[in-house]
Amino acid sequence: MHTRFLLVALACAIANTQANTNVMEVVDNSDDHTTLEALIKRAGLVTALETTTTKLTLFAPTDTAFTAVPTGDLKTKLTADPIDANHKALLQDVLKFHVISADTATLAADLPATATAVETLSTGHKLILKDVAPQIKAGTVEATVSTSDITADNGVVHYIDKVLFPPSCSRTVVGIATESAVHTTLVALLTAADLVTTLSIDTPKTGYTVFAPTDAAFAKLNKATLECLVKSENKPLLANLLKYHVVGSTVVVGDLTDKQEITSLDTDATKYTFSSSDTTLTFDGKASNITTTDLLATNGVVHIVDTVLIPKGFVCPAASSASSSASYSLASVAFAASAAVAMFS
């Protein structure tokens, strides 16, 4: 009788302990999630999954799901141990894409009858959820819940059979600019300067940060300067100016400290200063606002700025009349966008 009492007490104690776990501990305690556990720890997201300020819903890919991800540079980047500094933010974005944070956790019974888009912790990116298998859709990938409703004090975990990838995993920094409706001038200038190929390099050790001026930012420049920059003989000058907007590693805004100096890829390794109080970059006594931060890509990150960064002492020499015939035509360097044509016509 005494032994039975002890066994019952022990079982109750175990049950209570399990009932009080957070979603991270659910992952820790699962034999089918060793890869997910390791990636969460490498990404530095353990604390985020232990939070008690909101209720979390974690769609947790099994080890088999990670094994099924095709071999290639993307998988190499995301599963590197230790994670390369250039790709830590990308790994975080992938993992956050599997998490919903809300006032209440989403149990299996709460899944909608009609496919519904739901915000994830991957900023601006949603999963499509429904109550019949496959219950989750991300782009063209559909995942099925194999085990549901593993509850914790701060949420719930559902095991799924696929790894879900946010848009950041299918674009480069150049792709972000190309897909943007407000960066036609930047893309045209990158093309004219032969920098598209360079900024499309996407190897396991590559990382770029691009501070991307909008079309409106370029429109604020002196027209003569822009016309000078697209002269063929001034291509090196144009390339160097654009490299002034590029850092040779992945730098998310959250990792920057106030008054931190950032070194660019231009020939002089020119620096500018970040201000955390108003999210600006200061260069040559002037400031450019970072209006959108942390647009992640497989080879880095893009931050949108509202002013073209001009290094101190920058001057574009007037092209001579003898060489003007060698100028790039706007059409030949992809200035087909009406905004760019209007700017230079």
C-alpha positions as CSV (number, residue, x, y, z in Angstrom):
1,M,0.0,0.0,0.0
2,H,2.8,2.4,0.9
3,T,4.6,1.6,-2.3
4,R,1.4,2.2,-4.3
5,F,0.9,5.6,-2.6
6,L,4.5,6.6,-3.5
7,L,4.0,5.7,-7.1
8,V,0.8,7.6,-7.3
9,A,2.4,10.6,-5.7
10,L,5.3,10.4,-8.0
11,A,3.0,10.2,-11.0
12,C,1.2,13.3,-9.8
13,A,4.4,15.1,-9.3
14,I,5.6,14.3,-12.8
15,A,2.2,15.3,-14.3
16,N,2.3,18.6,-12.5
17,T,5.9,19.3,-13.7
18,Q,4.9,18.5,-17.3
19,A,1.9,20.8,-17.0
20,N,4.1,23.7,-15.9
21,T,6.6,23.5,-18.8
22,N,7.1,26.3,-21.3
23,V,7.2,25.6,-25.0
24,M,11.0,25.5,-25.0
25,E,10.9,22.8,-22.4
26,V,8.4,20.8,-24.6
27,V,11.0,20.9,-27.3
28,D,13.8,20.0,-24.9
29,N,11.8,17.0,-23.7
30,S,11.0,15.6,-27.1
31,D,13.1,12.8,-28.7
32,D,11.9,13.9,-32.1
33,H,13.1,17.5,-32.0
34,T,16.8,17.4,-31.4
35,T,17.6,19.4,-34.5
36,L,15.0,22.1,-33.7
37,E,16.3,22.3,-30.1
38,A,19.9,22.8,-31.3
39,L,18.9,25.5,-33.9
40,I,16.8,27.4,-31.3
41,K,19.8,27.5,-29.0
42,R,22.3,28.5,-31.8
43,A,19.9,31.3,-32.8
44,G,19.7,32.6,-29.3
45,L,15.9,32.2,-29.1
46,V,15.6,30.1,-25.9
47,T,14.5,33.1,-23.8
48,A,11.9,34.1,-26.4
49,L,10.3,30.7,-26.1
50,E,10.3,30.8,-22.4
51,T,8.4,34.1,-22.2
52,T,5.3,34.3,-20.1
53,T,4.1,37.7,-21.4
54,T,2.1,36.2,-24.3
55,K,0.8,32.8,-25.3
56,L,2.9,31.1,-28.0
57,T,1.8,28.5,-30.6
58,L,4.9,26.7,-31.9
59,F,4.6,24.5,-35.0
60,A,7.6,22.3,-34.4
61,P,9.2,20.4,-37.3
62,T,10.5,17.0,-36.4
63,D,14.0,15.7,-37.0
64,T,12.7,13.9,-40.0
65,A,11.3,17.1,-41.4
66,F,14.7,18.8,-41.1
67,T,16.4,15.8,-42.7
68,A,14.1,16.1,-45.7
69,V,15.2,19.7,-46.4
70,P,17.2,19.5,-49.7
71,T,21.0,19.7,-49.4
72,G,22.4,23.0,-50.5
73,D,23.8,26.3,-49.5
74,L,20.6,27.3,-47.6
75,K,20.6,24.2,-45.5
76,T,24.3,24.6,-44.9
77,K,23.8,28.2,-43.7
78,L,20.9,27.4,-41.4
79,T,22.4,24.2,-39.8
80,A,26.0,25.3,-39.4
81,D,27.4,24.7,-35.9
82,P,28.3,27.3,-34.8
83,I,26.0,29.4,-36.9
84,D,27.9,32.0,-39.0
85,A,27.3,35.5,-37.8
86,N,26.2,36.5,-41.3
87,H,23.3,34.0,-41.2
88,K,22.2,34.1,-37.5
89,A,19.4,36.6,-38.3
90,L,18.2,34.4,-41.2
91,L,18.0,31.4,-38.9
92,Q,16.1,33.4,-36.3
93,D,13.7,34.5,-39.0
94,V,13.1,30.9,-40.1
95,L,12.4,29.8,-36.5
96,K,10.2,32.7,-35.8
97,F,8.1,31.9,-38.9
98,H,7.0,28.8,-36.9
99,V,5.7,30.8,-34.0
100,I,2.5,32.7,-33.4
101,S,2.3,35.0,-30.4
102,A,-1.2,36.1,-29.2
103,D,-3.4,36.5,-26.1
104,T,-4.4,32.9,-26.3
105,A,-2.6,29.8,-27.7
106,T,-4.0,28.1,-30.8
107,L,-5.2,24.6,-30.1
108,A,-6.2,22.1,-32.7
109,A,-9.8,22.9,-32.0
110,D,-9.1,26.6,-32.7
111,L,-7.9,26.1,-36.2
112,P,-10.2,27.9,-38.6
113,A,-12.6,26.0,-40.9
114,T,-11.7,28.3,-43.8
115,A,-8.0,28.9,-44.7
116,T,-6.9,32.0,-42.8
117,A,-3.7,34.0,-42.8
118,V,-2.2,34.4,-39.3
119,E,0.8,36.7,-38.4
120,T,3.9,35.0,-37.1
121,L,6.9,36.3,-35.2
122,S,8.7,36.6,-38.6
123,T,7.9,40.3,-39.1
124,G,5.3,40.9,-41.8
125,H,5.0,37.2,-42.7
126,K,2.0,35.0,-42.3
127,L,1.1,31.3,-42.3
128,I,-2.2,30.0,-43.8
129,L,-4.0,27.8,-41.3
130,K,-7.1,25.5,-41.6
131,D,-8.6,22.7,-39.5
132,V,-8.0,19.8,-41.9
133,A,-4.8,18.3,-43.1
134,P,-2.5,19.7,-44.4
135,Q,-3.3,22.3,-41.7
136,I,-0.4,24.8,-42.5
137,K,0.7,26.4,-45.7
138,A,3.7,28.7,-46.3
139,G,4.2,29.6,-49.9
140,T,4.0,26.4,-51.8
141,V,4.9,24.2,-48.8
142,E,2.1,22.4,-47.0
143,A,2.6,20.9,-43.6
144,T,0.6,18.4,-41.6
145,V,0.2,18.3,-37.9
146,S,1.3,14.9,-36.7
147,T,0.8,15.5,-33.0
148,S,-1.2,18.3,-31.6
149,D,-2.0,20.2,-28.4
150,I,1.1,19.6,-26.3
151,T,0.3,22.3,-23.8
152,A,2.6,24.4,-21.6
153,D,2.1,27.3,-19.2
154,N,3.0,29.8,-21.9
155,G,1.4,28.1,-24.9
156,V,1.1,25.0,-27.0
157,V,3.3,23.0,-29.4
158,H,2.1,21.1,-32.5
159,Y,4.5,18.6,-34.2
160,I,4.6,19.1,-38.0
161,D,6.2,17.1,-40.8
162,K,7.7,20.0,-42.9
163,V,10.1,22.9,-42.3
164,L,8.5,26.2,-43.2
165,F,10.5,28.9,-44.9
166,P,9.7,32.7,-44.9
167,P,10.2,34.9,-48.0
168,S,13.7,35.8,-46.7
169,C,14.9,32.3,-47.7
170,S,14.1,32.8,-51.4
171,R,15.7,36.1,-52.2
172,T,19.1,37.9,-52.2
173,V,19.7,41.5,-51.3
174,V,19.5,42.4,-55.0
175,G,16.2,40.5,-55.2
176,I,14.7,42.6,-52.5
177,A,15.6,45.8,-54.5
178,T,14.4,44.3,-57.7
179,E,11.0,43.3,-56.3
180,S,10.6,46.7,-54.7
181,A,8.4,49.3,-56.5
182,V,10.4,52.2,-54.9
183,H,13.9,51.1,-55.8
184,T,13.9,51.2,-59.6
185,T,16.6,53.8,-59.7
186,L,18.9,51.9,-57.4
187,V,18.5,48.7,-59.4
188,A,19.3,50.6,-62.6
189,L,22.4,52.1,-61.1
190,L,23.5,48.7,-59.7
191,T,23.1,47.4,-63.2
192,A,25.1,50.3,-64.7
193,A,27.9,49.8,-62.2
194,D,28.1,46.0,-62.8
195,L,27.4,45.3,-59.1
196,V,24.3,43.1,-59.5
197,T,26.5,39.9,-59.8
198,T,28.6,40.9,-56.8
199,L,25.6,41.5,-54.6
200,S,24.0,38.3,-55.7
201,I,26.9,36.2,-54.4
202,D,25.2,33.7,-52.1
203,T,27.7,31.4,-50.4
204,P,27.7,29.9,-46.9
205,K,30.1,32.6,-45.7
206,T,28.7,35.6,-47.6
207,G,26.8,38.5,-46.0
208,Y,26.0,42.0,-47.1
209,T,24.1,44.9,-45.5
210,V,22.7,47.3,-48.0
211,F,21.3,50.7,-47.1
212,A,19.0,51.1,-50.0
213,P,17.9,54.7,-51.1
214,T,14.5,54.9,-52.6
215,D,13.6,56.6,-55.9
216,A,12.5,59.6,-53.9
217,A,15.9,59.7,-52.2
218,F,17.7,59.8,-55.6
219,A,15.2,62.4,-56.8
220,K,16.6,64.7,-54.1
221,L,20.1,64.6,-55.7
222,N,21.3,67.3,-58.1
223,K,20.2,66.3,-61.6
224,A,23.6,67.1,-63.0
225,T,25.3,64.7,-60.6
226,L,23.0,61.9,-61.6
227,E,23.6,62.5,-65.3
228,C,27.3,62.6,-64.6
229,L,27.3,59.3,-62.7
230,V,25.7,57.4,-65.6
231,K,28.5,58.4,-68.0
232,S,30.4,55.3,-69.0
233,E,33.7,56.8,-68.1
234,N,32.4,57.4,-64.6
235,K,31.4,53.8,-63.9
236,P,34.2,53.4,-61.2
237,L,32.9,56.5,-59.5
238,L,29.3,55.3,-59.6
239,A,30.4,51.8,-58.3
240,N,32.3,53.4,-55.4
241,L,29.3,55.6,-54.5
242,L,27.0,52.6,-54.4
243,K,29.6,50.5,-52.4
244,Y,29.4,53.3,-49.8
245,H,25.9,52.0,-49.1
246,V,27.1,48.5,-48.6
247,V,28.7,46.8,-45.6
248,G,30.6,43.5,-46.0
249,S,28.6,41.6,-43.3
250,T,25.1,41.1,-42.2
251,V,24.1,43.8,-39.7
252,V,20.6,43.9,-38.3
253,V,19.5,47.1,-36.6
254,G,18.9,45.3,-33.3
255,D,22.6,44.5,-33.1
256,L,23.8,48.1,-33.5
257,T,24.5,50.3,-30.6
258,D,24.0,54.0,-30.4
259,K,26.9,56.0,-32.0
260,Q,28.3,52.9,-33.5
261,E,30.5,53.5,-36.6
262,I,29.8,51.4,-39.6
263,T,32.5,50.7,-42.2
264,S,31.4,50.7,-45.9
265,L,32.8,48.8,-48.8
266,D,33.9,51.8,-50.8
267,T,37.6,52.2,-51.7
268,D,38.3,54.3,-48.6
269,A,36.4,52.1,-46.2
270,T,34.5,55.3,-45.2
271,K,32.5,55.2,-42.0
272,Y,29.2,56.6,-41.0
273,T,27.5,56.6,-37.6
274,F,24.3,54.9,-36.4
275,S,21.9,56.6,-34.0
276,S,19.6,54.4,-32.1
277,S,17.5,57.3,-30.7
278,D,16.1,58.2,-34.2
279,T,17.3,55.3,-36.3
280,T,19.5,57.4,-38.6
281,L,22.8,57.2,-40.3
282,T,25.0,60.3,-40.1
283,F,27.5,60.9,-42.9
284,D,29.6,64.1,-43.6
285,G,27.5,66.1,-41.2
286,K,24.2,65.0,-42.8
287,A,21.6,62.3,-41.8
288,S,19.6,59.7,-43.6
289,N,16.6,58.1,-41.9
290,I,16.3,54.3,-41.9
291,T,12.6,54.1,-42.8
292,T,12.4,50.3,-43.0
293,T,14.8,47.9,-41.2
294,D,15.9,44.3,-41.4
295,L,14.6,43.0,-44.7
296,L,16.4,39.7,-44.6
297,A,17.7,37.7,-47.5
298,T,19.8,34.6,-48.0
299,N,23.0,36.7,-48.4
300,G,22.4,39.5,-46.0
301,V,19.9,42.3,-45.1
302,V,18.5,45.5,-46.6
303,H,17.6,48.6,-44.7
304,I,15.6,51.3,-46.7
305,V,16.9,54.9,-46.3
306,D,15.4,58.2,-47.4
307,T,18.6,60.0,-48.4
308,V,21.5,58.9,-50.7
309,L,24.7,58.6,-48.7
310,I,27.4,60.9,-50.1
311,P,30.9,60.5,-48.7
312,K,32.8,63.7,-47.7
313,G,34.5,65.4,-50.6
314,F,32.6,63.4,-53.3
315,V,32.5,65.2,-56.6
316,C,31.4,63.8,-60.0
317,P,33.5,65.5,-62.6
318,A,31.7,66.9,-65.6
319,A,32.0,64.6,-68.6
320,S,33.8,66.2,-71.6
321,S,31.9,66.8,-74.8
322,A,34.3,64.5,-76.6
323,S,33.3,61.5,-74.4
324,S,29.6,62.2,-74.1
325,S,28.9,59.9,-77.0
326,A,30.1,57.0,-74.8
327,S,27.5,57.7,-72.2
328,Y,25.2,55.0,-71.1
329,S,21.7,55.5,-72.5
330,L,19.1,55.1,-69.8
331,A,17.4,52.3,-71.6
332,S,20.6,50.3,-72.0
333,V,21.2,50.3,-68.3
334,A,17.6,49.3,-67.4
335,F,16.3,52.8,-66.7
336,A,13.0,51.8,-68.2
337,A,11.0,52.7,-65.1
338,S,9.1,55.9,-65.8
339,A,10.3,57.6,-62.6
340,A,14.0,57.1,-63.6
341,V,13.3,58.2,-67.2
342,A,11.6,61.4,-66.0
343,M,14.4,62.1,-63.6
344,F,17.1,62.0,-66.3
345,S,15.2,63.2,-69.4
